[in-house]
Amino acid sequence: MVALFGLATPQTALAGVVVLLAHAMYKSAMFISGGIIEKLSGKRDIRHLNGLGKQEPVLFVASALAAASMAGLPPLVGFLAKEEMLRSLLETPLAPLLGVGRNLIATYSTAGAFVVVVATSTLTVAYSARFIKGAFGSRTHEESALWGTGHSDLSTPVLGESCQLNPIFLSPLILLTGGSALLGVYPRAFKWLAVPAAKTVTAIASATVDGQAHVHDLDVMARLTVWSGFSTSFALSIGAVIAGLLLYRKRICVEQIQRRLPHIPDSLSMYRRSLETLLRVAYRVTGIAQCGSLPVYLAVTALIWVVLPAAPLLQTLLAAEAISPPGPSGPVVVVVAASVVALAYGVATSKRRFRAVLLLGGVGYGIGAFYVIWGAPDLALTQF
């Protein structure tokens, strides 16, 4: 999706907006479905779920439609989005974008883009099917043996008799899946949803490139259809669906292979490790930088403020350009500047920390007064 917006042609801009809308609909529906399942069962691991589809058929159908849209199955909006994404990539030559004489790079880039799109679509089909089967279907003996859940609880329902699903929980899910199905069979709605946004994207991109905004006319009705005939994009979509279903069918073998691979830490443990590492580094840096000496702190601050402006100041002096004050000048500015200099000198020569802190605060107020004089009251407020 980001790559589609980055190419910023009329075709890829339209595809990017369609993918964005479709992704928002089916992914939000999947999140709602997962939340409802956790609320009902108290579990968020599909290895601990069994037979939920028989107990909650409405939830099962709505979740299955959302997963089918995410997998790109017709006639849902996910299928239209994937078709438009592939078609726009086919219609966008990358050679002009990469420069003259780079046709070979463009060819490999196009092939690489299609490999990535088809591979991700295949995995999406596989994990969508795995989610629906794992969350709503019944476990097999092979899955129970692999997951270590045993054979005795194959017929045990995941919900108790007292669990009742509140219809209010289902209403957002039904609205999202219904909208996904409606946009899939009636893509004319994209004329009001996607085309204005796509025109804005292309206009901004054109203005960035050549300084003039061009609004391209996008014939959305000719592009977004329930059935556009046999084409390369359709073949790639069907190929991804078939490959994903085959991958799902071999899910036991895939999981066994995954268990033989090196263990990848989960996101929570990675977060905790990164936080611990960050804290250790922060403690060490603080121990080195915060030595407790006020003269050292002031010397480092003064050195930075002297060294950094030195280069542009010398460049201006060597160029013999007239240096004009940044704002109004007069007696008030002279008084404030003299006060800041005197306070700064007092800070540098003070032998007591408390007095130095008070004098340093006076320097800050003097800088704030400069902001007020030069017409920047917002900066003065932050300084005060």
Wavefront OBJ file of the C-alpha trace (Angstrom):
o trace
v 0.000 0.000 0.000
v 2.800 2.428 0.851
v 4.578 1.487 -2.390
v 1.407 2.210 -4.361
v 1.121 5.696 -2.881
v 4.851 6.206 -3.410
v 4.610 5.526 -7.153
v 1.839 8.168 -7.266
v 0.556 7.443 -10.766
v -3.196 7.721 -11.305
v -3.502 3.927 -11.394
v -1.414 3.215 -8.299
v -3.023 6.090 -6.390
v -6.478 4.632 -7.055
v -5.235 1.160 -6.104
v -3.678 2.505 -2.917
v -6.890 4.174 -1.787
v -8.951 1.063 -2.597
v -6.492 -1.141 -0.693
v -6.576 1.297 2.229
v -10.384 1.223 2.416
v -10.564 -2.550 2.038
v -7.835 -3.065 4.628
v -9.622 -0.790 7.097
v -12.859 -2.723 6.710
v -11.705 -6.332 6.905
v -8.867 -5.824 9.373
v -11.043 -3.884 11.830
v -13.677 -6.615 11.479
v -11.047 -9.249 12.283
v -9.937 -7.349 15.375
v -13.535 -7.080 16.557
v -14.017 -10.789 15.940
v -10.924 -11.625 17.975
v -12.118 -9.397 20.809
v -15.523 -11.051 20.866
v -13.943 -14.507 20.936
v -11.711 -13.534 23.847
v -14.650 -11.965 25.679
v -16.750 -15.096 25.273
v -14.155 -17.766 25.951
v -11.474 -15.977 27.936
v -8.887 -17.386 25.507
v -6.814 -15.835 22.764
v -4.984 -18.970 21.588
v -6.702 -21.002 18.853
v -5.100 -24.150 20.256
v -7.433 -23.816 23.240
v -10.613 -23.262 21.200
v -12.910 -25.973 19.917
v -16.298 -25.947 18.214
v -17.100 -22.251 18.646
v -18.719 -22.062 15.202
v -21.527 -24.424 16.207
v -22.324 -22.366 19.282
v -22.123 -18.937 17.641
v -23.098 -19.334 13.972
v -23.674 -15.604 13.363
v -20.240 -14.738 14.696
v -18.764 -17.544 12.598
v -20.373 -16.346 9.339
v -19.419 -12.698 9.896
v -15.829 -13.606 10.794
v -15.575 -15.954 7.822
v -16.676 -13.166 5.452
v -14.097 -10.795 6.949
v -11.365 -13.428 6.613
v -12.425 -14.189 3.031
v -12.169 -10.489 2.176
v -8.740 -10.324 3.794
v -7.689 -13.359 1.739
v -8.888 -11.663 -1.444
v -11.731 -13.998 -2.377
v -14.434 -12.820 -4.787
v -16.873 -11.155 -4.734
v -15.695 -9.247 -1.652
v -13.924 -5.900 -1.557
v -10.586 -7.541 -0.734
v -10.649 -9.239 -4.128
v -11.237 -5.935 -5.928
v -8.424 -4.307 -3.958
v -5.945 -7.055 -4.768
v -6.958 -7.086 -8.440
v -6.542 -3.325 -8.706
v -3.188 -3.465 -6.913
v -1.800 -6.068 -9.319
v -3.288 -4.345 -12.369
v -1.835 -0.967 -11.401
v 1.611 -2.468 -10.935
v 1.365 -4.065 -14.360
v 0.397 -0.741 -15.910
v 3.133 1.296 -14.209
v 6.487 1.180 -16.027
v 9.280 1.537 -13.513
v 11.994 2.447 -16.032
v 11.005 6.148 -16.298
v 10.884 6.363 -12.515
v 14.345 4.860 -12.110
v 16.003 6.932 -14.822
v 17.195 6.498 -18.381
v 19.218 3.395 -19.096
v 17.892 1.417 -16.148
v 15.490 -0.904 -17.948
v 17.170 -3.983 -16.506
v 16.780 -2.663 -12.964
v 13.167 -1.803 -13.721
v 12.518 -5.323 -14.978
v 13.962 -6.911 -11.861
v 12.140 -4.393 -9.649
v 8.812 -5.194 -11.319
v 9.409 -8.930 -10.959
v 10.415 -8.474 -7.327
v 7.285 -6.437 -6.604
v 5.060 -9.169 -8.010
v 6.907 -11.865 -6.087
v 6.373 -9.938 -2.847
v 2.685 -9.277 -3.581
v 1.937 -12.883 -4.541
v 3.915 -14.276 -1.586
v 2.160 -12.033 0.937
v -1.225 -12.830 -0.639
v -0.455 -16.546 -0.336
v 0.425 -16.224 3.333
v -2.685 -14.103 3.930
v -4.913 -16.818 2.485
v -3.159 -19.455 4.604
v -3.419 -17.669 7.949
v -6.981 -16.486 7.242
v -8.050 -20.095 6.742
v -6.089 -21.162 9.803
v -7.781 -18.526 11.927
v -11.300 -19.541 10.872
v -10.618 -23.253 11.279
v -8.772 -22.826 14.574
v -11.210 -20.372 16.139
v -14.510 -21.846 14.970
v -13.811 -25.394 13.819
v -13.168 -28.578 15.763
v -9.695 -29.848 16.503
v -8.475 -32.985 14.826
v -6.521 -35.775 16.540
v -3.368 -34.677 14.689
v -3.706 -31.104 15.948
v -4.360 -32.251 19.514
v -1.297 -34.483 19.413
v 0.857 -31.718 17.976
v -0.360 -29.055 20.408
v -0.331 -31.359 23.421
v -3.974 -30.685 24.304
v -4.893 -34.364 24.474
v -7.794 -36.294 22.937
v -10.221 -36.161 25.817
v -11.353 -32.583 25.211
v -12.072 -32.859 21.492
v -15.802 -32.742 22.106
v -15.653 -30.231 24.957
v -17.373 -26.948 23.995
v -15.351 -23.816 24.438
v -18.271 -21.899 25.993
v -20.343 -22.743 28.990
v -24.105 -22.906 29.013
v -24.407 -19.499 30.696
v -22.328 -17.635 28.048
v -24.607 -15.386 25.960
v -23.380 -13.141 23.167
v -24.675 -9.589 23.391
v -26.098 -8.527 20.003
v -24.510 -5.103 20.453
v -21.096 -6.754 20.202
v -22.013 -8.233 16.830
v -23.442 -5.082 15.230
v -20.093 -3.419 14.278
v -18.804 -6.715 12.916
v -21.926 -7.267 10.829
v -21.824 -3.681 9.513
v -18.175 -3.994 8.460
v -18.576 -7.368 6.784
v -21.796 -6.224 5.134
v -20.024 -3.142 3.803
v -17.189 -5.300 2.528
v -19.643 -7.512 0.646
v -21.597 -4.510 -0.668
v -18.505 -2.762 -2.033
v -17.435 -6.026 -3.615
v -20.611 -6.494 -5.629
v -21.368 -2.780 -6.052
v -18.038 -1.006 -6.691
v -19.787 2.142 -7.926
v -19.526 3.411 -4.350
v -15.776 3.793 -4.877
v -16.572 6.627 -7.285
v -17.452 8.768 -4.262
v -14.984 7.224 -1.815
v -11.752 6.470 -3.642
v -11.549 8.734 -6.683
v -11.392 12.110 -4.833
v -8.633 10.820 -2.561
v -6.713 9.329 -5.504
v -6.923 12.619 -7.406
v -5.570 14.446 -4.362
v -2.616 12.059 -4.133
v -1.711 12.455 -7.812
v -2.163 16.241 -7.664
v 0.180 16.539 -4.680
v 2.726 14.227 -6.318
v 2.606 16.166 -9.593
v 3.026 19.478 -7.791
v 6.020 18.024 -5.958
v 7.645 16.883 -9.193
v 7.113 19.785 -11.586
v 5.551 22.529 -9.469
v 2.126 22.271 -11.091
v -0.846 20.354 -9.792
v -2.450 18.018 -12.328
v -5.734 16.287 -11.605
v -6.011 13.069 -13.558
v -9.352 11.679 -14.623
v -9.710 8.137 -13.332
v -12.394 5.979 -14.913
v -13.147 3.982 -11.791
v -16.136 2.200 -13.298
v -14.008 0.763 -16.090
v -11.402 -0.508 -13.635
v -13.297 -1.691 -10.567
v -15.706 -4.388 -11.669
v -16.872 -7.641 -10.176
v -15.557 -9.525 -13.194
v -13.059 -7.945 -15.573
v -12.256 -11.114 -17.529
v -9.232 -13.354 -17.577
v -6.042 -11.362 -17.197
v -2.577 -11.552 -15.683
v -3.747 -9.960 -12.441
v -6.633 -12.428 -12.177
v -4.277 -15.356 -12.764
v -1.925 -14.093 -10.071
v -4.833 -13.669 -7.634
v -6.149 -17.178 -8.250
v -2.623 -18.582 -8.025
v -2.126 -16.925 -4.636
v -5.442 -18.333 -3.384
v -4.613 -21.863 -4.531
v -1.097 -21.703 -3.069
v -2.461 -20.359 0.219
v -5.054 -23.129 0.486
v -2.399 -25.757 -0.241
v -0.190 -24.227 2.437
v -3.096 -24.340 4.882
v -3.826 -27.958 3.987
v -0.232 -28.823 4.919
v -0.426 -26.784 8.141
v 0.620 -29.726 10.334
v 3.777 -30.263 8.280
v 4.439 -26.519 8.234
v 4.107 -26.277 12.013
v 6.390 -29.255 12.501
v 9.003 -27.583 10.296
v 8.594 -24.346 12.243
v 9.287 -26.169 15.492
v 12.597 -27.411 14.100
v 13.695 -23.898 13.220
v 15.524 -21.653 15.715
v 13.153 -20.174 18.250
v 12.108 -16.608 17.534
v 11.231 -14.682 20.714
v 7.725 -13.323 20.962
v 6.971 -9.612 20.835
v 6.493 -9.243 24.609
v 9.876 -10.771 25.455
v 11.552 -8.702 22.723
v 9.982 -5.554 24.156
v 11.146 -6.381 27.657
v 14.669 -7.167 26.484
v 14.887 -3.955 24.465
v 13.606 -1.953 27.444
v 16.150 -3.556 29.769
v 18.932 -2.835 27.281
v 17.804 0.766 26.922
v 17.760 1.239 30.688
v 21.245 -0.252 31.074
v 22.606 2.059 28.381
v 20.817 5.033 29.954
v 22.300 4.257 33.383
v 25.787 4.026 31.921
v 25.466 7.212 29.868
v 24.027 9.040 32.870
v 26.894 7.852 35.045
v 29.395 9.246 32.558
v 27.650 12.465 31.555
v 26.098 13.423 34.897
v 29.299 13.725 36.884
v 27.812 16.223 39.374
v 30.110 19.121 38.476
v 28.285 22.343 37.598
v 31.353 23.942 35.901
v 31.608 20.898 33.617
v 27.919 21.150 32.689
v 28.203 24.844 31.914
v 31.442 24.385 30.008
v 29.919 21.709 27.778
v 26.827 23.836 27.175
v 28.868 26.922 26.381
v 31.194 24.951 24.092
v 28.291 23.611 22.090
v 26.697 27.009 21.749
v 30.006 28.524 20.638
v 31.137 25.789 18.251
v 27.857 25.175 16.422
v 27.177 28.812 15.389
v 30.853 29.376 14.573
v 30.744 27.873 11.045
v 27.827 29.941 9.652
v 29.136 33.053 11.427
v 32.589 32.694 9.894
v 31.038 31.993 6.503
v 29.036 35.207 6.748
v 32.066 37.231 7.830
v 34.254 35.814 5.062
v 31.559 36.560 2.504
v 31.663 40.203 3.641
v 27.901 40.325 3.972
v 26.295 42.908 6.170
v 25.012 41.435 9.411
v 21.683 42.966 10.316
v 19.984 42.440 13.634
v 17.160 39.873 13.551
v 14.582 42.290 14.923
v 14.024 45.726 16.441
v 17.013 47.405 18.025
v 17.211 50.238 20.527
v 17.897 51.022 24.169
v 15.643 48.237 25.423
v 17.572 45.637 23.467
v 20.880 47.016 24.754
v 19.654 46.869 28.359
v 18.377 43.295 27.997
v 21.571 42.169 26.254
v 23.746 43.765 28.937
v 21.666 42.085 31.648
v 22.007 38.677 29.983
v 25.777 39.105 29.658
v 26.114 40.184 33.287
v 23.994 37.295 34.535
v 25.916 34.816 32.384
v 29.188 36.132 33.791
v 27.800 35.702 37.286
v 26.875 32.101 36.504
v 30.361 31.347 35.196
v 32.098 32.852 38.222
v 29.686 31.736 40.932
v 31.074 29.353 43.551
v 27.700 28.380 44.960
v 25.284 26.184 43.076
v 22.112 27.782 44.361
v 23.260 31.272 43.344
v 24.349 29.941 39.953
v 20.946 28.372 39.410
v 19.200 31.658 40.227
v 21.465 33.613 37.906
v 20.959 31.040 35.151
v 17.204 31.484 35.528
v 17.717 35.204 35.020
v 19.567 34.445 31.783
v 16.568 32.396 30.633
v 14.200 35.259 31.385
v 16.457 37.582 29.402
v 16.287 35.276 26.391
v 12.506 35.212 26.791
v 12.515 39.025 26.764
v 14.416 38.906 23.461
v 11.691 36.663 22.016
v 9.032 39.161 23.081
v 10.927 42.105 21.584
v 11.475 40.273 18.289
v 7.826 39.267 17.897
v 7.839 35.646 19.083
v 5.601 35.545 22.171
v 4.942 31.816 21.685
v 8.661 31.069 22.118
v 8.768 33.428 25.051
v 6.012 31.443 26.774
v 7.946 28.202 26.333
v 11.062 29.886 27.673
v 9.257 31.227 30.739
l 1 2 3 4 5 6 7 8 9 10 11 12 13 14 15 16 17 18 19 20 21 22 23 24 25 26 27 28 29 30 31 32 33 34 35 36 37 38 39 40 41 42 43 44 45 46 47 48 49 50 51 52 53 54 55 56 57 58 59 60 61 62 63 64 65 66 67 68 69 70 71 72 73 74 75 76 77 78 79 80 81 82 83 84 85 86 87 88 89 90 91 92 93 94 95 96 97 98 99 100 101 102 103 104 105 106 107 108 109 110 111 112 113 114 115 116 117 118 119 120 121 122 123 124 125 126 127 128 129 130 131 132 133 134 135 136 137 138 139 140 141 142 143 144 145 146 147 148 149 150 151 152 153 154 155 156 157 158 159 160 161 162 163 164 165 166 167 168 169 170 171 172 173 174 175 176 177 178 179 180 181 182 183 184 185 186 187 188 189 190 191 192 193 194 195 196 197 198 199 200 201 202 203 204 205 206 207 208 209 210 211 212 213 214 215 216 217 218 219 220 221 222 223 224 225 226 227 228 229 230 231 232 233 234 235 236 237 238 239 240 241 242 243 244 245 246 247 248 249 250 251 252 253 254 255 256 257 258 259 260 261 262 263 264 265 266 267 268 269 270 271 272 273 274 275 276 277 278 279 280 281 282 283 284 285 286 287 288 289 290 291 292 293 294 295 296 297 298 299 300 301 302 303 304 305 306 307 308 309 310 311 312 313 314 315 316 317 318 319 320 321 322 323 324 325 326 327 328 329 330 331 332 333 334 335 336 337 338 339 340 341 342 343 344 345 346 347 348 349 350 351 352 353 354 355 356 357 358 359 360 361 362 363 364 365 366 367 368 369 370 371 372 373 374 375 376 377 378 379 380 381 382 383 384
